[in-house]
C-alpha cells in the first residue's frame, strides 16, 4: 500500500478495491448520528465521498463492480441518511444529470473512470 492505494502489478480486482468501499462506509457512519437534510447529505457526497473516489480513479482503473458499489453506497446515504432502506424520490440517472438539466449535479463513477482511463 502507498498513500492508501494497493500496489499491484496487475489490474485492480474488486477485492483489491474493497478498502475503498469500506472507507466510504466508515466516513458515512461518522455522519449518520447527525440529523442532516437532503442538501446537507448531497454536499457531503459531492465534497468528501467523490473526493475519495476521484483520488482512486485518477490513480488506477477501477473495476465496474467497485464503481457500482460506490454508487450504491452514495445513493443509499443520499436518500436514507444511513444504511437503512428508503425509497428513492427520483431515479439515480436523473440525480446524476447536471443542475442545468434538472439533476443534482452528481457525477457517475463510470463516466469519471472513462475520463481517467483516457488520461492514463
HELIX and SHEET records of a PDB file:
HELIX    1   1 UNK A   18  UNK A   31  1                                  14    
HELIX    2   2 UNK A   38  UNK A   44  1                                   7    
HELIX    3   3 UNK A   45  UNK A   49  3                                   5    
HELIX    4   4 UNK A   50  UNK A   59  1                                  10    
HELIX    5   5 UNK A   64  UNK A   80  1                                  17    
HELIX    6   6 UNK A   92  UNK A   95  1                                   4    
HELIX    7   7 UNK A   99  UNK A  101  5                                   3    
HELIX    8   8 UNK A  109  UNK A  119  1                                  11    
END                                                                             
